[in-house]
Amino acid sequence: MWDYNIPPEHCLEVLEGKREMAGHYNQFTLFRKMIESFPWYAIMSILELERIKELLTIQVIQSLRFKSLKENYEFIISRLQEVV
Protein backbone atom coordinates (compact mmCIF):
# COMPACT_ATOMS: atom_id res chain seq x y z
CA MET A 1 0.00 0.00 0.00
CA TRP A 2 1.01 3.62 -0.63
CA ASP A 3 3.37 4.62 2.19
CA TYR A 4 3.18 1.60 4.50
CA ASN A 5 4.11 -2.04 4.24
CA ILE A 6 0.52 -3.31 4.19
CA PRO A 7 -0.38 -6.13 1.79
CA PRO A 8 -2.85 -4.93 -0.88
CA GLU A 9 -5.07 -7.96 -0.30
CA HIS A 10 -5.52 -6.88 3.34
CA CYS A 11 -6.62 -3.44 2.14
CA LEU A 12 -9.14 -4.95 -0.25
CA GLU A 13 -10.50 -7.24 2.47
CA VAL A 14 -11.01 -4.23 4.76
CA LEU A 15 -12.73 -2.26 1.99
CA GLU A 16 -14.98 -5.24 1.25
CA GLY A 17 -15.88 -5.59 4.95
CA LYS A 18 -14.16 -8.98 5.32
CA ARG A 19 -11.38 -7.79 7.64
CA GLU A 20 -11.38 -5.28 10.52
CA MET A 21 -8.06 -3.50 9.95
CA ALA A 22 -5.18 -3.26 7.47
CA GLY A 23 -2.26 -1.89 9.44
CA HIS A 24 -3.71 1.08 11.32
CA TYR A 25 -6.48 1.69 8.73
CA ASN A 26 -10.13 0.80 9.25
CA GLN A 27 -12.66 0.69 6.40
CA PHE A 28 -13.45 4.42 6.57
CA THR A 29 -9.90 5.76 6.86
CA LEU A 30 -8.78 3.45 4.08
CA PHE A 31 -11.69 4.49 1.87
CA ARG A 32 -10.91 8.17 2.52
CA LYS A 33 -7.31 7.57 1.45
CA MET A 34 -8.60 5.78 -1.62
CA ILE A 35 -10.94 8.58 -2.74
CA GLU A 36 -8.21 11.16 -2.18
CA SER A 37 -5.82 9.16 -4.39
CA PHE A 38 -7.79 7.36 -7.11
CA PRO A 39 -10.08 8.56 -9.90
CA TRP A 40 -13.78 7.81 -9.39
CA TYR A 41 -13.90 5.22 -12.17
CA ALA A 42 -10.99 3.32 -10.65
CA ILE A 43 -12.85 3.17 -7.34
CA MET A 44 -15.97 1.86 -9.11
CA SER A 45 -13.88 -0.85 -10.77
CA ILE A 46 -12.57 -2.02 -7.38
CA LEU A 47 -15.72 -1.86 -5.23
CA GLU A 48 -19.39 -2.48 -5.92
CA LEU A 49 -21.66 0.58 -5.87
CA GLU A 50 -23.59 -0.74 -2.88
CA ARG A 51 -20.36 -0.99 -0.87
CA ILE A 52 -19.24 2.48 -2.00
CA LYS A 53 -22.58 3.85 -0.81
CA GLU A 54 -21.99 2.25 2.62
CA LEU A 55 -18.48 3.70 2.91
CA LEU A 56 -19.17 7.14 1.48
CA THR A 57 -20.52 8.77 4.62
CA ILE A 58 -20.88 12.43 5.49
CA GLN A 59 -18.08 11.94 8.04
CA VAL A 60 -15.73 10.59 5.35
CA ILE A 61 -16.60 13.46 3.01
CA GLN A 62 -16.05 16.06 5.75
CA SER A 63 -12.63 14.57 6.53
CA LEU A 64 -11.35 15.03 2.95
CA ARG A 65 -8.45 17.47 2.67
CA PHE A 66 -9.55 19.27 -0.48
CA LYS A 67 -12.70 21.39 -0.83
CA SER A 68 -13.14 20.38 -4.48
CA LEU A 69 -13.17 16.68 -3.51
CA LYS A 70 -15.71 17.38 -0.77
CA GLU A 71 -17.99 19.07 -3.29
CA ASN A 72 -17.55 16.29 -5.85
CA TYR A 73 -18.31 13.54 -3.35
CA GLU A 74 -21.27 15.41 -1.85
CA PHE A 75 -22.74 15.32 -5.37
CA ILE A 76 -21.83 11.65 -5.79
CA ILE A 77 -23.43 10.65 -2.48
CA SER A 78 -26.68 12.33 -3.55
CA ARG A 79 -26.62 10.50 -6.89
CA LEU A 80 -25.85 7.15 -5.24
CA GLN A 81 -28.89 7.56 -2.98
CA GLU A 82 -31.03 7.93 -6.10
CA VAL A 83 -29.65 5.00 -8.11
CA VAL A 84 -28.50 2.41 -5.57
DOROMI-458599 format. One record per residue: x, y, z negated of N, C-alpha, C, O, CB in turn; residue in three letters; residue number from 1. Coordinates in pm, 1 decimal, always signed. Last residue first. Glycine has a CB too. Layout:
> n_east | n_north | n_up | ca_east | ca_north | ca_up | c_east | c_north | c_up | o_east | o_north | o_up | cb_east | cb_north | cb_up | code | pos
> X | Y | Z | X | Y | Z | X | Y | Z | X | Y | Z | X | Y | Z | ALA | NUM;
...
***
This chain:
> n_east | n_north | n_up | ca_east | ca_north | ca_up | c_east | c_north | c_up | o_east | o_north | o_up | cb_east | cb_north | cb_up | code | pos
> -2885.3 | +368.6 | +622.5 | -2849.9 | +241.3 | +556.9 | -2943.0 | +215.8 | +441.9 | -2930.4 | +114.2 | +373.6 | -2703.9 | +242.2 | +507.5 | VAL | 84;
> -2977.4 | +613.0 | +718.4 | -2965.1 | +500.3 | +810.9 | -2934.1 | +366.1 | +744.7 | -2954.9 | +261.1 | +805.4 | -2859.2 | +530.2 | +910.0 | VAL | 83;
> -2996.3 | +802.8 | +512.0 | -3103.1 | +793.4 | +610.1 | -3097.8 | +662.6 | +689.3 | -3202.1 | +607.2 | +723.8 | -3096.4 | +911.1 | +704.7 | GLU | 82;
> -2763.1 | +777.5 | +370.9 | -2888.5 | +756.1 | +298.5 | -3006.5 | +742.2 | +393.6 | -3105.7 | +677.3 | +360.4 | -2913.8 | +870.8 | +201.5 | GLN | 81;
> -2581.1 | +855.4 | +566.0 | -2585.3 | +714.7 | +523.8 | -2715.9 | +683.7 | +450.3 | -2772.2 | +575.4 | +466.3 | -2464.3 | +681.9 | +433.3 | LEU | 80;
> -2627.2 | +1132.1 | +572.2 | -2661.9 | +1049.8 | +689.2 | -2670.4 | +901.6 | +650.4 | -2758.8 | +830.5 | +698.2 | -2557.5 | +1069.5 | +802.6 | ARG | 79;
> -2526.8 | +1206.6 | +323.6 | -2667.8 | +1233.1 | +354.8 | -2713.3 | +1149.4 | +474.0 | -2826.4 | +1100.9 | +475.9 | -2689.7 | +1383.1 | +383.8 | SER | 78;
> -2260.6 | +1132.2 | +349.7 | -2342.9 | +1065.4 | +248.5 | -2491.4 | +1088.6 | +275.3 | -2573.0 | +999.4 | +252.1 | -2306.1 | +1115.4 | +107.6 | ILE | 77;
> -2178.2 | +1309.6 | +553.7 | -2182.7 | +1164.9 | +579.2 | -2270.6 | +1094.7 | +475.8 | -2347.9 | +1005.8 | +511.7 | -2040.0 | +1104.9 | +577.3 | ILE | 76;
> -2188.2 | +1556.2 | +420.3 | -2273.7 | +1532.4 | +536.7 | -2288.6 | +1382.3 | +560.6 | -2399.0 | +1333.6 | +585.0 | -2215.7 | +1601.8 | +662.6 | PHE | 75;
> -1992.1 | +1506.8 | +231.2 | -2127.5 | +1540.9 | +185.5 | -2227.3 | +1519.9 | +298.7 | -2338.1 | +1471.3 | +276.0 | -2133.5 | +1687.6 | +134.7 | GLU | 74;
> -1775.5 | +1472.3 | +400.6 | -1831.1 | +1354.4 | +335.1 | -1963.9 | +1383.1 | +266.8 | -2042.1 | +1290.4 | +246.1 | -1733.0 | +1300.5 | +234.3 | TYR | 73;
> -1731.8 | +1738.2 | +489.7 | -1755.0 | +1629.2 | +585.5 | -1823.6 | +1510.0 | +518.2 | -1918.5 | +1453.7 | +572.7 | -1621.8 | +1584.3 | +648.8 | ASN | 72;
> -1684.7 | +1869.6 | +244.4 | -1798.7 | +1907.3 | +328.7 | -1833.4 | +1796.5 | +427.4 | -1950.7 | +1764.4 | +446.6 | -1768.4 | +2037.1 | +404.5 | GLU | 71;
> -1451.0 | +1739.2 | +162.8 | -1570.9 | +1738.2 | +77.4 | -1694.6 | +1768.6 | +161.8 | -1796.5 | +1700.5 | +150.9 | -1557.5 | +1841.6 | -38.7 | LYS | 70;
> -1278.4 | +1809.1 | +369.5 | -1316.6 | +1668.3 | +351.2 | -1442.5 | +1658.3 | +265.7 | -1530.7 | +1577.1 | +294.0 | -1201.1 | +1588.1 | +286.0 | LEU | 69;
> -1258.2 | +2084.6 | +320.6 | -1314.2 | +2037.6 | +447.9 | -1355.6 | +1891.0 | +439.1 | -1457.9 | +1852.7 | +495.8 | -1212.4 | +2056.5 | +561.4 | SER | 68;
> -1132.8 | +2091.9 | +68.5 | -1270.2 | +2139.2 | +83.0 | -1334.4 | +2087.2 | +211.8 | -1451.7 | +2050.1 | +212.0 | -1273.6 | +2291.8 | +80.8 | LYS | 67;
> -937.6 | +1827.3 | -56.8 | -955.4 | +1927.4 | +47.8 | -1102.7 | +1962.8 | +66.4 | -1187.3 | +1874.2 | +78.6 | -896.5 | +1877.2 | +179.5 | PHE | 66;
> -934.1 | +1630.2 | -254.2 | -845.2 | +1746.7 | -266.9 | -877.5 | +1859.6 | -170.3 | -848.0 | +1975.6 | -198.8 | -703.3 | +1704.3 | -246.0 | ARG | 65;
> -1221.7 | +1486.5 | -412.5 | -1135.2 | +1503.2 | -295.1 | -1056.9 | +1632.9 | -305.1 | -1106.2 | +1732.8 | -357.5 | -1218.0 | +1501.2 | -165.3 | LEU | 64;
> -1404.1 | +1474.1 | -615.9 | -1263.3 | +1456.6 | -652.9 | -1167.7 | +1471.2 | -534.1 | -1046.0 | +1468.5 | -552.4 | -1243.9 | +1320.7 | -716.5 | SER | 63;
> -1651.3 | +1491.4 | -498.0 | -1604.8 | +1606.4 | -575.0 | -1457.6 | +1596.0 | -612.3 | -1392.8 | +1697.5 | -637.7 | -1687.6 | +1621.4 | -700.0 | GLN | 62;
> -1666.4 | +1229.5 | -390.5 | -1660.1 | +1346.2 | -301.4 | -1605.4 | +1467.5 | -376.1 | -1521.3 | +1539.6 | -322.4 | -1799.8 | +1378.1 | -243.1 | ILE | 61;
> -1686.7 | +1079.7 | -626.0 | -1573.3 | +1058.9 | -535.0 | -1557.2 | +1180.9 | -445.2 | -1445.9 | +1230.0 | -426.4 | -1593.2 | +930.4 | -449.2 | VAL | 60;
> -1930.2 | +1180.6 | -725.3 | -1807.6 | +1194.1 | -804.3 | -1683.3 | +1176.7 | -716.4 | -1586.0 | +1250.7 | -730.9 | -1806.2 | +1091.3 | -918.9 | GLN | 59;
> -2110.6 | +1099.6 | -529.5 | -2088.3 | +1243.4 | -548.6 | -1958.1 | +1265.4 | -626.0 | -1883.5 | +1358.5 | -595.8 | -2208.4 | +1308.8 | -623.9 | ILE | 58;
> -1968.6 | +811.1 | -362.0 | -2052.5 | +876.9 | -462.2 | -2022.6 | +1026.5 | -465.6 | -1922.2 | +1072.9 | -411.4 | -2030.2 | +814.2 | -601.9 | THR | 57;
> -1919.4 | +571.3 | -178.5 | -1916.6 | +714.3 | -148.3 | -2014.5 | +787.6 | -240.2 | -2126.5 | +820.9 | -201.6 | -1951.6 | +740.3 | +1.2 | LEU | 56;
> -1971.3 | +307.2 | -242.9 | -1847.8 | +369.5 | -291.4 | -1844.6 | +520.9 | -274.1 | -1774.6 | +590.5 | -347.5 | -1730.3 | +309.7 | -220.4 | LEU | 55;
> -2214.3 | +249.2 | -118.7 | -2199.0 | +225.3 | -262.3 | -2079.6 | +301.5 | -319.2 | -2086.0 | +354.0 | -430.4 | -2183.3 | +75.7 | -289.7 | GLU | 54;
> -2152.0 | +308.0 | +148.2 | -2258.2 | +384.6 | +80.5 | -2247.9 | +368.5 | -71.1 | -2270.4 | +464.6 | -144.7 | -2398.3 | +338.9 | +129.4 | LYS | 53;
> -1967.2 | +107.8 | +196.6 | -1924.1 | +247.6 | +200.4 | -2025.2 | +333.5 | +125.6 | -1987.5 | +421.8 | +48.6 | -1907.8 | +297.2 | +347.0 | ILE | 52;
> -2140.0 | -112.3 | +190.3 | -2036.3 | -98.7 | +86.9 | -1983.7 | +45.2 | +82.4 | -1958.5 | +98.1 | -25.8 | -1919.6 | -197.8 | +113.4 | ARG | 51;
> -2292.5 | -59.8 | +417.9 | -2359.3 | -73.6 | +288.2 | -2258.3 | -55.3 | +173.9 | -2288.2 | +9.3 | +73.4 | -2428.9 | -212.1 | +277.3 | GLU | 50;
> -2100.0 | -67.3 | +621.7 | -2166.1 | +58.3 | +587.3 | -2234.6 | +52.7 | +451.1 | -2233.9 | +151.2 | +377.3 | -2267.5 | +94.0 | +693.8 | LEU | 49;
> -1802.0 | -254.5 | +541.2 | -1938.9 | -248.3 | +591.8 | -2004.6 | -118.4 | +544.1 | -1969.1 | -65.7 | +438.7 | -2021.2 | -372.4 | +545.2 | GLU | 48;
> -1464.7 | -157.3 | +619.1 | -1572.3 | -185.6 | +523.3 | -1708.5 | -176.3 | +590.7 | -1727.4 | -99.7 | +685.2 | -1565.7 | -88.4 | +404.2 | LEU | 47;
> -1308.2 | -121.9 | +849.6 | -1257.2 | -201.9 | +737.8 | -1369.2 | -246.4 | +644.5 | -1369.0 | -359.7 | +596.4 | -1153.2 | -122.6 | +659.4 | ILE | 46;
> -1433.8 | +44.1 | +1023.3 | -1387.9 | -84.8 | +1077.5 | -1337.5 | -177.9 | +966.9 | -1325.5 | -298.6 | +987.9 | -1276.6 | -62.2 | +1181.0 | SER | 45;
> -1481.7 | +266.9 | +868.9 | -1596.9 | +185.7 | +910.7 | -1553.8 | +51.8 | +968.6 | -1630.0 | -44.7 | +963.4 | -1680.4 | +261.3 | +1013.5 | MET | 44;
> -1218.6 | +361.8 | +856.4 | -1285.4 | +316.7 | +734.2 | -1404.0 | +226.8 | +768.6 | -1424.4 | +123.1 | +705.5 | -1332.3 | +437.7 | +650.0 | ILE | 43;
> -1184.7 | +436.5 | +1121.3 | -1098.6 | +332.0 | +1065.1 | -1162.5 | +274.7 | +938.8 | -1160.6 | +153.5 | +917.1 | -957.0 | +387.9 | +1033.7 | ALA | 42;
> -1364.7 | +644.3 | +1141.1 | -1390.4 | +521.6 | +1217.4 | -1301.2 | +406.7 | +1173.1 | -1339.6 | +290.5 | +1186.4 | -1370.3 | +547.1 | +1365.7 | TYR | 41;
> -1248.1 | +842.0 | +970.3 | -1377.7 | +781.2 | +939.5 | -1398.7 | +648.9 | +1012.9 | -1445.4 | +551.9 | +953.3 | -1489.8 | +877.3 | +974.7 | TRP | 40;
> -892.9 | +801.1 | +915.0 | -1008.1 | +855.6 | +989.7 | -1134.9 | +775.9 | +956.1 | -1128.7 | +658.8 | +918.6 | -980.9 | +852.0 | +1144.1 | PRO | 39;
> -739.5 | +803.2 | +587.2 | -778.9 | +736.2 | +711.2 | -888.9 | +811.9 | +783.8 | -969.6 | +879.8 | +720.3 | -824.8 | +594.5 | +682.1 | PHE | 38;
> -694.7 | +957.0 | +353.6 | -582.4 | +916.0 | +438.8 | -621.9 | +863.1 | +576.7 | -545.7 | +876.8 | +672.4 | -504.0 | +811.5 | +368.7 | SER | 37;
> -913.3 | +1003.1 | +201.0 | -820.9 | +1115.7 | +217.9 | -711.7 | +1084.5 | +319.8 | -643.7 | +1175.4 | +367.3 | -757.4 | +1152.4 | +83.9 | GLU | 36;
> -1026.3 | +755.3 | +193.0 | -1094.5 | +857.9 | +273.8 | -1010.7 | +984.4 | +288.1 | -1034.9 | +1064.6 | +378.3 | -1229.6 | +892.9 | +211.6 | ILE | 35;
> -834.1 | +622.8 | +25.4 | -860.0 | +578.4 | +161.7 | -923.9 | +688.9 | +246.2 | -880.4 | +713.6 | +358.6 | -949.7 | +455.4 | +160.2 | MET | 34;
> -860.5 | +752.8 | -214.4 | -730.6 | +756.9 | -145.3 | -748.5 | +719.2 | +1.7 | -685.5 | +777.0 | +90.3 | -628.4 | +661.2 | -213.8 | LYS | 33;
> -1125.3 | +674.6 | -268.7 | -1090.9 | +816.9 | -251.9 | -958.4 | +831.2 | -176.8 | -946.9 | +913.4 | -85.9 | -1082.1 | +888.0 | -390.0 | ARG | 32;
> -1087.1 | +398.6 | -297.3 | -1168.7 | +448.7 | -187.3 | -1141.1 | +596.8 | -161.6 | -1134.2 | +639.8 | -46.5 | -1317.3 | +427.1 | -217.1 | PHE | 31;
> -934.1 | +398.7 | -531.2 | -877.7 | +344.9 | -408.3 | -955.9 | +394.4 | -286.5 | -896.5 | +428.2 | -184.2 | -876.9 | +191.5 | -412.5 | LEU | 30;
> -1114.4 | +501.5 | -710.5 | -990.4 | +575.5 | -685.5 | -922.6 | +527.1 | -558.0 | -861.1 | +605.6 | -485.8 | -894.6 | +561.5 | -804.5 | THR | 29;
> -1316.1 | +302.6 | -692.0 | -1344.8 | +441.5 | -656.9 | -1218.3 | +522.5 | -629.8 | -1215.0 | +603.0 | -536.8 | -1424.1 | +507.1 | -767.4 | PHE | 28;
> -1200.9 | +58.1 | -771.1 | -1266.2 | +69.2 | -640.3 | -1287.2 | +214.0 | -597.4 | -1277.1 | +245.2 | -478.7 | -1399.4 | -2.4 | -643.0 | GLN | 27;
> -884.6 | +150.4 | -923.8 | -1012.9 | +80.0 | -924.5 | -1080.1 | +105.7 | -789.2 | -1020.5 | +169.2 | -702.1 | -1104.9 | +127.6 | -1044.8 | ASN | 26;
> -531.4 | +119.4 | -946.8 | -648.2 | +169.2 | -873.0 | -771.4 | +83.8 | -899.4 | -764.5 | -39.1 | -897.9 | -619.0 | +172.6 | -722.9 | TYR | 25;
> -294.6 | +23.6 | -1040.4 | -371.3 | +108.4 | -1132.0 | -497.9 | +165.0 | -1066.5 | -564.5 | +250.0 | -1125.4 | -283.8 | +222.8 | -1182.1 | HIS | 24;
> -316.8 | -279.1 | -873.8 | -226.1 | -189.2 | -944.1 | -307.2 | -109.1 | -1044.5 | -380.5 | -166.4 | -1125.0 | -150.6 | -95.3 | -845.0 | GLY | 23;
> -636.8 | -300.4 | -829.8 | -517.5 | -325.6 | -747.4 | -413.7 | -227.7 | -800.0 | -421.7 | -107.7 | -773.9 | -545.2 | -306.4 | -589.0 | ALA | 22;
> -911.4 | -451.3 | -1011.4 | -805.5 | -350.3 | -994.8 | -700.8 | -398.7 | -893.4 | -679.5 | -518.4 | -874.3 | -737.7 | -319.1 | -1131.6 | MET | 21;
> -1119.5 | -646.4 | -966.8 | -1138.1 | -527.9 | -1051.7 | -1038.0 | -416.1 | -1020.1 | -1076.5 | -300.3 | -1004.2 | -1125.7 | -567.1 | -1198.3 | GLU | 20;
> -1248.3 | -788.1 | -668.8 | -1138.5 | -778.8 | -764.3 | -1156.5 | -647.8 | -840.4 | -1203.8 | -549.2 | -783.9 | -997.6 | -785.6 | -692.6 | ARG | 19;
> -1452.3 | -761.3 | -493.6 | -1415.7 | -898.2 | -532.4 | -1306.3 | -902.7 | -638.0 | -1275.1 | -1009.4 | -690.8 | -1370.9 | -975.8 | -411.1 | LYS | 18;
> -1522.1 | -526.1 | -369.2 | -1587.7 | -559.2 | -495.3 | -1556.5 | -698.5 | -545.5 | -1627.4 | -749.6 | -632.2 | -1734.5 | -544.9 | -480.4 | GLY | 17;
> -1383.9 | -437.7 | -153.1 | -1498.5 | -524.5 | -125.1 | -1574.0 | -564.1 | -252.0 | -1678.5 | -628.6 | -243.9 | -1452.1 | -649.3 | -52.5 | GLU | 16;
> -1176.8 | -303.1 | -278.9 | -1272.5 | -226.3 | -199.3 | -1397.8 | -307.3 | -167.7 | -1506.6 | -250.8 | -156.7 | -1207.4 | -179.4 | -69.9 | LEU | 15;
> -1042.9 | -525.0 | -388.1 | -1101.4 | -422.8 | -475.6 | -1208.3 | -345.2 | -400.3 | -1318.0 | -323.9 | -451.9 | -992.4 | -326.5 | -528.8 | VAL | 14;
> -962.3 | -655.4 | -151.7 | -1049.8 | -724.5 | -246.6 | -1116.6 | -626.5 | -343.0 | -1234.0 | -642.8 | -376.2 | -970.5 | -828.9 | -325.2 | GLU | 13;
> -792.3 | -460.0 | -45.1 | -914.4 | -495.4 | +25.5 | -1012.5 | -566.0 | -67.5 | -1132.6 | -539.4 | -62.7 | -882.5 | -583.9 | +145.8 | LEU | 12;
> -587.6 | -468.4 | -239.3 | -662.2 | -344.3 | -214.5 | -794.9 | -375.3 | -146.0 | -898.7 | -322.1 | -185.3 | -578.9 | -246.5 | -128.1 | CYS | 11;
> -493.9 | -725.7 | -205.0 | -552.3 | -688.1 | -333.7 | -636.7 | -561.8 | -317.8 | -744.5 | -550.6 | -376.2 | -441.6 | -666.3 | -439.9 | HIS | 10;
> -390.1 | -709.3 | +51.2 | -506.7 | -795.9 | +30.0 | -572.3 | -766.8 | -105.8 | -693.7 | -781.8 | -119.8 | -465.4 | -945.0 | +38.5 | GLU | 9;
> -165.5 | -543.4 | +17.6 | -284.8 | -492.8 | +87.9 | -408.6 | -578.6 | +64.7 | -520.0 | -526.4 | +59.2 | -257.4 | -484.5 | +236.4 | PRO | 8;
> -4.8 | -536.7 | -300.1 | -38.0 | -612.5 | -179.3 | -166.9 | -560.1 | -113.6 | -265.9 | -535.6 | -182.5 | -53.1 | -762.0 | -213.2 | PRO | 7;
> +177.7 | -260.0 | -394.5 | +52.4 | -331.1 | -418.8 | +16.8 | -405.9 | -290.9 | +9.0 | -345.1 | -184.2 | -63.2 | -232.5 | -461.9 | ILE | 6;
> +392.2 | -66.8 | -467.7 | +411.2 | -204.2 | -424.1 | +288.6 | -287.8 | -463.0 | +294.7 | -373.5 | -551.1 | +540.7 | -264.0 | -485.7 | ASN | 5;
> +296.8 | +256.2 | -342.7 | +318.1 | +160.5 | -450.1 | +331.6 | +20.6 | -390.9 | +288.0 | -5.9 | -278.9 | +202.4 | +165.9 | -552.8 | TYR | 4;
> +218.2 | +428.0 | -142.7 | +337.3 | +462.4 | -219.3 | +368.1 | +365.3 | -333.1 | +458.5 | +391.4 | -412.6 | +322.1 | +599.7 | -274.9 | ASP | 3;
> +32.8 | +233.0 | +46.1 | +101.2 | +361.8 | +63.4 | +227.8 | +377.3 | -19.8 | +336.0 | +342.8 | +27.9 | +7.6 | +472.6 | +29.2 | TRP | 2;
> +83.5 | -118.1 | +0.0 | +0.0 | +0.0 | +0.0 | +87.4 | +123.7 | +0.0 | +203.2 | +118.8 | -41.6 | -94.7 | +0.3 | -120.4 | MET | 1;
***
